[in-house]
Amino acid sequence: MDQLITGPFQPIISFKFLKLKFEELLTSENPMDQLQAKHLMSILDRNPELVSGIRSLDVFNSYKKEVEQIMSFLFPSALKDNEIKAALFPYSNQYFYLSNRLKNIIKETTSDVNSVLRKLYKDNDDSIDLNPYAIILNQYYGFNVDFDRPKQIKLDDASGQTRTYRITFNADFINIYPNENAVEITSEILDELLEHAQDERVWRRYFPDNSWTIEGFGLLSMIDTTLDGKIDEFKTHLIQASAKNSNMILEDVRKIFNIDDLEVGNYLVDGDALIRPFGEDLGALTLRRGESISCKSYACKYVYNQLFEKHLPVVLSNVPNYVKHSHGDVLSEMLLEKGFKSAILLPVVIDGELKFIIEMAAYKINQLNDINKVKLDTIMPFVLSHSKRSIAEYENEISAVIQNQCTSIHSAVEWRFVEEAHHFIQDRNNGKSPNFKEITFENVLPLYGQIDIVGSSMARNHAIQEDLNMALTQTKSILQGLLVEKNMPFYEQLIYKIDKKIYELDAYFNNNTEQEIHLFFEKDIYPLFKHLKASGVDNDGIDDFLKRSVEEKQLFYVARKQYDQTINIINKNLSSFLDKQQIKAQEIFPHYFEKFKTDGIEHNMYVGQSIAEHQDYHESVVYNLRLWQLQVMCKMESLYYTSQENFPVKLDVASLILVYDVPLTIRYRIDEKQFDVDGAYNVRYEMIKKRIDKAVIKGTTERITQPHKLCVVFSTNVIEREYLSYFEFLQSKNYIGDHIEIVEVEELQGASGIKAIRADINPNLMFNDTVFSIEDIEATL
């Protein structure tokens, strides 16, 4: 016969052992078992060659009809369309009978099934198929050698999808026995075989070809584990969850549900509010961007009870039908707007609290339904575990952000705080009274800069005047209308007071004026208007006045609101820009940096060897940081004026840098949670810093800080020469204009001999990521 397999076996196709099994059924108490056994025995009795064994495929194929009848006992007709099953020649990858489902799989696959089955018992293409030897060693000799390995095959279906099947092999109807040329396998030989497991020559020495006979047939069963594999991939990607593989997670879910265009999203549940997720990798499907709504306004009563009260999944297999019966809500509107026809909403509960909702939506009716929802049961434990970990990580991140924005320790000096914390913990563990000592950095040079709003007090007062004038004028108009309806001398008296206050507001405005006007409204106007409203007077002007006063918790807030919005926008934009530029400054050399938002932005920088833990400080460091500071100040003012047209109020800003070339000591104040200069002499720096922005040019009333000019304040000739070289370089780079002047500053309390360099800032400065250094200056000389 044609050789079915290679290796030590000589195959014989036989139903001998099947006959022995059915002979036992002849005495079964089950009449059906007896009937089947008699039927099979009659077939085999009429065809004894099927029992004694056949060595030729041609001969075996001549019994096709009889084999079909015999196989019907092992392949029940009722199961043929469901079971994936095959009858194989003894230890072979070739099959002689298939279930209907396996036939369809083979028909539709683009893979070579025989080739795939041939590799089933091999670790790789180059390895030896050890399974025939395993049968002999374990079944015949009784050695307990572990040859087991996962038995899986992968076949590509007609759509190009790879499906995975787990294989099991039934050897109940097979027997093996040695031939004349078989070698007796001893324990010593077994040791040699196991030591040379991948040496085919060793195996063939002890297992010559045709040295063993294998008789009977085998049964191979396959279980489709494609879904299990998809779930395993989903678990892997979920464990490694990041922005990069969120698309993989989406694809995994699509594969699990066999819906190529399935959409997945989620939203957070914060008390009674629904919020879009903070990351948009898997954004919300049924909440609009920037939208936060209450749970009750999100969906109908049924969905609300299921999701937010009972924490149970909601299946909308027919969205159009749901839309029709929900009478319009956020959920139905969003599903309809995006063209979804079926959806599942899955509540995720962590430690008894509803944290967020997972959304799944498809574009066909019934694509998502109560039946395939069961697939979620398999993956939900992993989703919950991942969610719990993600929430904990996010809460830690929130804490880090709060610290970073409020009371964090700057990264450049964090090492020193870690060092002190170690001492604190050691003292505590050793039974001592731990004390977190104050931390100081000695011999550091300061760099101070500010970009300040010019005339901010005047602008604020002007906004207050506008709002008060508006309130008084509207009140006067209301009272004049009331006089027309009813002549009341009291109204005339109030109008007279209002006219007087409008005059005082324009002519003598100060803090007392504002307080007096507020008091006038509190004592005279509000009580009157409230009384008139309670008395049933229908007056739109009074209603509007009282409403605006309650909503804004003060008198009219129009001009002041515009002013406050402008200040907030300025501070936010400039602060954000400065933070980004600071990253580049830290690359020059690690230093302590802090900034403050007032009517503008101030920043302090301290640099020196004591701050840098692992880097060597050189005086060129401070030169580079000073040049960096000049560039950033020019860019910040240019950025401001470029954006000014978008601000509610048009204000001017002025830029100032204070150069102080005397090393300081800074100390971290535990109680104040911030650094401050230390020592009486060092306080002089702080005094100059606080007074310099209001200083004037000596002999004039002109302030040294002016819009569109960069002002650098200093006190020594060395600094003057240094900064003049910087300005000359920045002129060549078009940062500043041609006009540079040096002025003397009026003497300040505790400081004299101060000068300032002023230069025009280029308002059309082109922004780029270049940071010029001292080396660039030297290269231009």
PyMOL commands that set and color helices and strands:
alter all, ss='L'
color gray80, all
select helices_A, chain A and resi 16-25+31-46+49-52+57-61+64-71+77-79+100-108+113-118+131-140+187-195+200-206+226-239+246-257+301-309+319-326+330-337+372-407+414-429+456-485+489-507+511-534+540-552+559-588+619-646+683-694+717-732+774-780
alter helices_A, ss='H'
color red, helices_A
select strands_A, chain A and resi 9-13+84-88+95-98+152-156+162-170+174-178+212-216+218-224+263-270+273-275+292-294+314-316+342-350+353-362+440-453+592-597+600-607+653-659+664-669+674-677+709-714+736-744+755-761
alter strands_A, ss='S'
color yellow, strands_A
deselect
rebuild
show_as cartoon
